[in-house]
Amino acid sequence: MTGSAGALVIVVMGVSGTGKSSVAALLAAGLGVDLVEGDAFHPASNIDKMSAGVALTDDDRWPWLEVLAALAREERAADRSVVLTCSALKRSYRDVLRSGVEEGQVFFVHLHAVAEVLAERMARRTEHFMPAALLASQLATLEPLEDDERGVTVDVVGPLADVAAAARLEVERARTGS
């Protein structure tokens, strides 16, 4: 998916436990584009805070979001599509991710499930720095996509392959304008 006719920055977003990394990996593979795991760009201080069960503040997030926005701009400047994972919980965070990218070239895939499903998933995880104790703060912070934001909400209850297929269908629709 290269070339300006359909190149997009596809941000797979949502609270912890929605399967952002897993869905994004399948989505990127299915679209034949690179995957950027947003968590890999958190500074150590952010990871230390979250690992200790301390919610990040906006001041903690801004530098991280700016790095991800720069990556998005680089991909678009090179006329490439990319799938990027980022919680993108607030409209203001999504505004940063859109900054410097042409209007309409960022598409959000908001992964969603009820709190009980997410808590159960997080309790089963063993190799992630985000503790289940921070789920409530993420849900309280979450601002769903607004009508003027290009994107879709996808329910994550169901098989991973089905969730990724639903996301890919919506991305393809956005890319082709259908």
SULRA-V51957 format. One record per backbone hydrogen bond with DSSP energy under -1.0 kcal/mol. NH is the residue of the N-H (numbers start at 1). CO is the residue of the C=O. E is the energy in kcal/mol with one decimal. If there is no record, write none. Layout:
NH_CO_E / NH_CO_E
//
This chain:
3_79_-2.2 / 6_3_-1.3 / 7_3_-1.4 / 9_105_-2.9 / 10_82_-3.0 / 11_107_-2.4 / 12_84_-2.7 / 13_109_-2.4 / 14_87_-1.2 / 18_15_-1.3 / 23_19_-3.1 / 24_20_-2.8 / 25_21_-2.1 / 26_22_-1.8 / 27_23_-2.7 / 28_24_-3.1 / 29_25_-2.2 / 30_26_-2.5 / 31_27_-2.0 / 32_28_-1.2 / 33_28_-2.3 / 36_83_-3.1 / 40_37_-1.6 / 41_38_-2.1 / 42_39_-1.5 / 47_43_-1.8 / 48_44_-2.8 / 49_45_-2.0 / 50_46_-2.6 / 51_47_-2.8 / 52_48_-1.5 / 53_50_-1.9 / 54_49_-2.8 / 61_57_-1.7 / 62_58_-2.5 / 65_61_-2.9 / 66_62_-2.3 / 67_63_-1.8 / 68_64_-2.1 / 69_65_-2.6 / 70_66_-2.2 / 71_67_-2.0 / 72_68_-2.3 / 73_69_-2.5 / 74_70_-2.3 / 75_71_-2.2 / 76_72_-2.3 / 77_73_-2.7 / 78_74_-1.6 / 79_76_-1.6 / 80_75_-3.0 / 82_8_-1.9 / 83_34_-2.6 / 84_10_-3.2 / 85_36_-2.5 / 86_12_-2.0 / 94_90_-2.1 / 95_91_-2.5 / 96_92_-1.6 / 97_93_-2.0 / 98_94_-1.8 / 101_98_-2.1 / 105_102_-2.1 / 107_9_-2.9 / 108_150_-2.3 / 109_11_-3.1 / 110_152_-3.0 / 111_13_-3.0 / 112_154_-2.4 / 118_114_-1.9 / 119_115_-2.9 / 120_116_-1.9 / 121_117_-2.2 / 122_118_-2.7 / 123_119_-2.1 / 124_120_-1.0 / 134_131_-1.9 / 135_132_-1.7 / 138_134_-2.0 / 139_135_-2.7 / 140_136_-2.1 / 141_137_-1.5 / 142_138_-2.0 / 143_89_-3.5 / 149_146_-2.3 / 152_108_-2.3 / 154_110_-2.9 / 156_112_-2.7 / 163_159_-2.0 / 164_160_-2.7 / 165_161_-2.1 / 166_162_-2.3 / 167_163_-2.3 / 168_164_-2.7 / 169_165_-2.4 / 170_166_-1.8 / 171_167_-2.3 / 172_168_-2.9 / 173_169_-2.1 / 174_170_-2.3 / 175_171_-2.8 / 176_172_-2.2 / 177_173_-1.4 / 178_173_-1.4
//
